[in-house]
């Protein structure tokens, strides 16, 4: 197997297959469900694992997952991305932020409201400790409503976490900024 597969914390023997749904990609093979969920991928359900679109894109890009559409045909990366873009106008940005954080060795999980896109778990802490940071994503040149930033910061502070602003520049590179409240002395 390729070295890239080893770098993303998926067993080298894993070669999964999923089926496209409206909310992401479903995997039904029990051994694959366990292998992925233990490494912070997807949401486990009764008899399946549902990957968010950005997770599925990441695994497809690494040749670890193949995805079938509703007709049973294998989807390429671009067709899966188009399905994601139909559900989220910021699909490309979310995918790039997710990919960048995963490639840096973090376990990245879905955020929870107040414009928070992701939760980040430090290397080796997933399943043992809580997420250390919450990520709010935006694009360079695109206005970010102050209300969204204020709500995200308030939510982050109430959870005693760090807020990270992930900004995708025009070249598709991600720059990270730590956000904290302004205090006067």
N, C-alpha and C positions, 0 to 999 in steps of 0.2 A: 504494500500500500504506500501511498505517497506520504512524504514528510508533512505536507500541509494538513492531512487528516490528524496526525499526531499532535499538531500544534493547537488544535481547537478542542481538545478534551473529549473526543469521541473515540470509542474503541476502534482499532484498525479493522476489526472484522465486521463492523457495522456498515451495512449497505441497505438503507431503508427505502421504502416505497410508500408514498402517501397519495391521498385523493383530494383534489381541490374541493373546497366548500365555499360558502359565501363569506365566512369569517377567517379563513386560513386554509390549512392543510391538515387532514386527519390521517393518523397512522393507527392501524388496528393490530399489527403484530406485537404481541405481548413482550417479547424479548427486546424489541426495538423501543417500545414504550419505556421500559425500565432503563435501558441504556441512555436514552435521551433525557428523561425526567430527572435522573440522578445528577446530571450535568447542567441542569438549569434550563432545559429547552422545553417549551410547550406547557400546556395545562392538562393534567391527567384527568380523565373522566372515567366512567365506569369500566368501559372496555376499549377505550381509545385514548390517544394523545392528540390534542389539537395544537398545532404550531401556528403562531401568528405569521402573517405573510413575510415579515422581515426575517424571522427565524428560518422559514422555509427557503427563502431566497438565498440566505447565507449558506445553508446546507446544500442547496442545489449548485451554487457557485463553486463549492468545494468538492463537487462530485460525490457527495455522501448520501444524497437523497434524490430520488427521482419522483416526479409528481405526475399523476394522471389526471386528465380533465374528466368531465362527466361522461364523455363518450368513450373513455378508456384509452385515449391517446396520450403519449408522453409529451409533457409540456417542456419547452426550452425556457431558459432564464427570462428572456424577453417577454414571452407570452404570460409567464407567471407574474412578472412585473406589471404588465398591462392590467391583469386581473386585480392586482393590489392597488394600482392607480385609480381604478374604477371605484374602489372603496375608500380611498384616502388620497386627497389632492397633494399631500406632502409625503407620498410614499417613497420617492427617491431619497429625500432628505432623511427620513426615519431609517431607511435601510442603510444608508451610508454611516450614520451615527452608530447604529447597532453593529455594523461590520467593523467599524474602527475600534469600538470598545471591546468587542469579542476578540479581535486580533491582538489587543493589548493584554489579553489574559483575564479580563473581568467576566463574571457571570452577569448577564444583563436580563432583567425581567421587565415585564410591562409595568408602566407607571399606574397611578391611580388618581385620576381627576385633577382639578385645579391646573390644567395645562401641563401636568407632569407626564413626560413621555416614557421614561424608564427609571428603574431602580438599579443601582450598581452594587454588587457584592465584591468585596476585595478578594484577591486570589486566595483560594483555599478555605474561604469562610462560608460558601453557599451551603445551606442546610444546617449550619452550626450557629451562625450569627445573623443578625438583621442586616439589611442593606445599609451601607454607610452614606451613600449619596443618592440624590434624586436629580434627574436630568430633564431640563426644559430645552427643546430644540427649536432653532429658528434659522432663517436664511439671511445671509448678508444682503442688505438693501431692502429687505421686506420689513415693514413696520411690525413691531412687537408691542401690543397694547400694554400700557403700564399697569392696567388692572390685572392682566394675566400674570405679569411678573410679580406684582404685589401679592396676589393670591397664592402663587406658587411658593414664594418666599415665606409667607405666613404658614402655609401647610407644612413646609419643610421644617421651619422652626418649631412648630408644635410637635413634630415627630423627632426632634433633636437630631436632624440630619443636615448634611451640607447640600446646598443647591448649586448645581453646575449648569451653566448656560453653554450649550453646544451650538456653535455657529458654523453653518456650512457656507464657505466662501464661494465665489463664482467659479472656481476651478474644481469644486467638489471636495475640497479639503476641509477637515473639521478642526476648529480651534475651540478650546475649552476655557471658560472663565468661571471662577468661583464667585458666587453672589452672596453678599451679606448686607444687612441693613446699614443704612447711613446713620451714624451717631455723631452728635456734636458734644464737645466737652467745654 
